[in-house]
Amino acid sequence: MFIAVHDPLWSRSGAEVVRELVGVLGSDAVRVEHIGSTSVPGMAAKPVFDVQVSVVDLEAAARSFEGPLAGSGFELLPYRHDHVPAGCADPADRWVKRFWSRRVPGVAPVNLHCRLVGSPNERLALLFRDWFRAHPEAVPAYAAFKLSLAAAVREDLDRYTEVKDPVVDLVAVVAERWAAATGWRV
């Protein structure tokens, strides 16, 4: 199964990946943050570290990051847009990104999402993480959903994502209300 129960070492390992990338990417990286399910205590996840790098210019960052990331085992993949949540009226070009992946034996596997500072996809990744961290009582149900879904679709990652995205959209609705009520900001 490609989804694993939570590993308490993920937090420390994610922080190590962030430190590595801060050192490799330099000043073009405005922010580098551990995001995704491995960044949430108790959450089941693919044992791959999602890291978000926030930049002011995607094209310039892609050029600047190309050599350093390749030297660290990262490959630029063709994914250029994130899922736009259901009901969101934003044009798809507001949800652009650049995406690198590292799958090197003996080194932490990483999905690196490079997004624009202030973009809705940058914000959603951080809101999703922070909402679950602030609501640990919601983590077991979402983790159980992910484990059940992974078992049902077996190794079909595309189908897994297709079914999971609308559930993430539901979490985002609740998280947005929490953000408004608490004053949460990126």
N, C-alpha and C positions, 0 to 999 in steps of 0.2 A: 504494500500500500504506500502511496506517495505522500500521505499525510501522517505525521507522527504525533504522539501525545507530547505535551509540553516538556521541554528539557530545561531545568533551571539554569544550565550553563549558557543558554542562548543569549541572555542579557549581556553577560561578560564578553562572549564571543562577538556579538553585534557591536559592542563598544570598541573592541579591538579592530574590527573591520573599518569602523568610522575613523579611528585614529590613523590607520593605514592610508585611507583615502584622503584624509585631510593633508597628510604629508605628501602624497603623490600629486594631488590636483592643484594645490597652491591657491592663489588669491582669486582665481576665476570661480571657485566654488564659494558662493556666499554663505551657504549652510550645507552641512553634511549630517544627515540624521538617520538613525536606525528606525525603520518603519515596518509596517506589515505585522503579520501574526507572530513572528518570532520576537517582536518587541513588546508583546503583551504578556505579562505574567499569567501562567495557567492556560494559555491558548494553544490548541493543537495547530500544527502548521506543517507546510513542506519544510524540511530541514535545509532551507536556503535563506540566506539573509537578504532581505530587501533593504536597500539603502537609497535614500533620496538625496540627490545633489541639486540644490537650488542655484540657478544662474540668472544673469540679466540678459543674456543673448545665447540662444541655443546653438546657432550655427558657429559662433565664435568659440563657444565652450567645446563643441564637438571637435573642432580643429585643434584646440589647445589640449584637450584631453586625450586625443587619439594615440599619441606616442606613449605617454605615461601609463595609460590604461592597458595598452597592448603589452607593455613591459611588465605589467603586473598580472598578465594572463587573461585580460578581459577582451571580449569580442563584441564589436558593435553589431547589433541585430537590426533588422529592417522595421521594427515596430515604431511607429511615429505618432500614434494617438492612443490615449486612454479611453476606456469605456466612458461614455457620457451618461450620467444617471437618468433613468426614466423620469420624464416630466421636466427635465432641465431644458430650457429654451436656448442654451448657449450653442453657438455654432461649433462644430467639431474642431475648428482651428484654435479655439481657446483651450483645448485639451491636448495640445501637442507635447511631445517629449522626445528624448533620445534614450535609447535603451541598450545597455551593455550587459553581458552575462559572463560570469567566470565559473568554469567547471574544470578545475585543474586538480588532479589527484594529490591528496595530502594538504590541500589548501581549502579554506572555508568557501563553499559555493555562495555566489552573490548574484543577485539581480540588482543592477544599478539603474535607477530611474532618474534621469536628468530632466528637471522641469523648470519652468520660468518662475522667478520670484513673483508672488502675487497672483499666480494663475489658479483657477479653480481646482485643477488636479493636484497642485502642490498642497493647497489648503486641505483638500479632502483626505489625502494620505495622512496628514498630521492630525486632523480632527478624528478620523477613524481610530488611530492609535490612542490618542488622548482620551476619547470618550470611553473606550474599553478599559483603559487604566483607571479611570475615575469611577467605573461601574463594574467592579470585579464580579458582582453577582450575575452579570449577563454573560460572562466568559464561558461558564460550563455549557450553557445552552448552545452558544454559537460554535464552540469546540465540538460538541456532540453532533451538530448539524454537519460540520465539515468532515468529521470522521465517517458518518453515515453516507454522506454524498460520495466521498472517495471510494468507499466500499461498493457502492451501487454502480459507479461508472468505471470501476477498476482503474486502469492506467490511462484512461482517455482524458487527458488534461484539458483539451478544448471543451469537451462536454462538461467537465467539472466547472470550468470558468463560466460557461454559458448559463448553468443553473445557479451558480453562486452570485453572479453579478446582481440580479434583482434583489437578493437578500441583502447584499451590501447596500443597495439603494435604500432599502427599508431602514437599515441601521443609520444611514446618513440622514434620513428625515428626523429621526429621534435625536441624533447627535447635533444636528443644526439647532434644534430647539434648546438643547442643553447649552450649546455655545452662546446662543442669544441670552439665555437666562443667567448665565454665569459670567458673561463678558469674555469668554475664551477667545483668544486671538493667536494667530501664527506668530 
